[in-house]
Amino acid sequence: MVYMEKRQMNERPVAVVTGATRGIGRAVAHGFAADGYAVVAVARNAEGIESLAAELEGKGGAVLRCPLDVADPQAVADAIERLAKETGRIDVLFNGAGIVHRGTSSIADAQQRHLLDTNLLGAINLIRATAPVMKAARSGYVINIASRSAIYPKAGNGGYAASKAALRAYSEALCLELVKEGIKVSTLCPSYVHTDQSARQTWLPDAAKIPPSDLYACVRFLLALSPASAVKELVVDCSHVLAHGEQYV
């Protein structure tokens, strides 16, 4: 069951963060909280959300818990409707929920569908639910996490690359549509980020992988821009890979 708990909301701007309990999403949730946002922590793992909330609230942050499967469109619609009633606003949507399955021609049907349901349709579900709230306010920011693989796919990883490339294309169209409503849309395309999902990339030292906090630095940069500026896409490479080449297998 989807539920939320409102604490110390005051008049803070509201940031919805999916995939908030792990990796990039967790770092971004911490960044938003540190910058004074009320964080709506969205993830499937209720225990993980409680752990995150304890960390953020221990530092004076405001957190709304939202255990939710982003691939469930009705559950997403219901959760965002309730959120909008409770807070009256959604300032930022950060679509960070994502999974990885290997394979291209060999990928199992269930795994390919899982990739598309989470990485693509999950983000679309959140966008469809939050866009009316942002349109009513004529302001807001949607930030989607794609991947460098969406631009430069690799052998053996086509299923994942396809899900992220589709999200990248959708984001491009969304940007052109929502800019007329006063809403910005940006896509982040990072290379190898130091998360549990990149642990199998043992050829690349962990210290050379992009720290998740760097992705929030990108978010902060985007949010600081004036209304006159629009950044459709940011590609974040690993310096080590640029210097020494890729050894992906």
C-alpha positions, 0 to 999 in steps of 0.5 A: 500500500502506498502511504506518505508521512508529512513532517516539518514541511513548512513552505519548502520546495518539494522534490520527488526522487525515485530510486531514492534508497540506493546509488544516485537516487540516495545521493540526490535525496541527500543533496535536495535535503541539504539544499532545503527541499522537502524530499518525497522518497520513492522506492519499492523498499519501505525499510530502505525509505525509513533508513534514508528518512532517518538520515535526512531527518537527523540532519533537519531534513523534511521527508515524505515516505512513498513506498511505490513501484514506479512501474504501476501506473495507477499506484503512481497516479494515486500517490502523486494525487495525494502528494499534490493535495498534501503539499500543493506543489511539486517543484522537481521530479528526479527520475532516478529509479533504474535497473540493469540486466545484461544481454542483447540478442540473448536477453530473456523476455522477462528481463527485457520487459523488466528493463522497459517497465522500470527504466522507461515506463516508470519514468513516464508514469511519474511524468504523466502524473506530475506534469499537470501539477507543474503546468498549473503552477507554470513552473517545475523541473523534470530531470531524467537519468538515462545513461551514456549507453543511451548514446553509445551502446555496447555489445552485450548490453543492448537491452539496457541501452534500448531502455535508456535510449528510449527514455532519452528520446522521450525526454527530448520530446518532453522538453520541447513540449513542456518548455511552453508551459514554463517547465524545464526538462533535462536528461543526465547521461552518466558513464560508470557511477560508483554504485552497486550496479557498477560493482561488476566493472572490476576493470575500472577502479572504484575510485575512478568511477563517478561519485553519485554526489557528482550527479547532484552537483549536475542537478544543482547546476541545472536548478541554478540557471536562469529561466533564459537557459535550457539544458536538454542533456548533460553527458558525464564521462569518467576521466579514467575511461577517456584517458585510458580507453574502455575495457567493457566486457 
